[in-house]
């Protein structure tokens, strides 16, 4: 199982940013996919989930601003982040559970005020 997150960067508060996570090594279409984040000095926290059939769920802190989606043909999960806030600054990780839980390597998102 491999998960390769990309798309992070520096963005001004209020701006958008889109993350991608390319998956391989498992049957992507039947796997739930997750985004987590870890801010400096804080524990990793769950951000969003998308099930194999496209049901989504979000942490309260990002609800209404972030959108998780998936493209099974491309084996990719996305996180569209809008109205970004400085407190969204973190390393963002994608993950999946296919038996064990697997993590991608993370991509840094920095939101300047």
URCORPE-V513875 format. One line per field, one symbol per residue. phi: phi as a letter, one per 40 degrees, with the letter a starting at -180 (. if undefined). A space follows every 10 residues. Layout:
# URCORPE-V513875
phi->???
This chain:
# URCORPE-V513875
phi->.bbbcahcib acdgcbabbb acbagacdcb bcbbbbabcd gbccbcbabb ccbgcbabcd cbdgbbbcaa bcccfbbbbc bbfcbdccca cbbcaabbgc cbbccgbcbb bcc
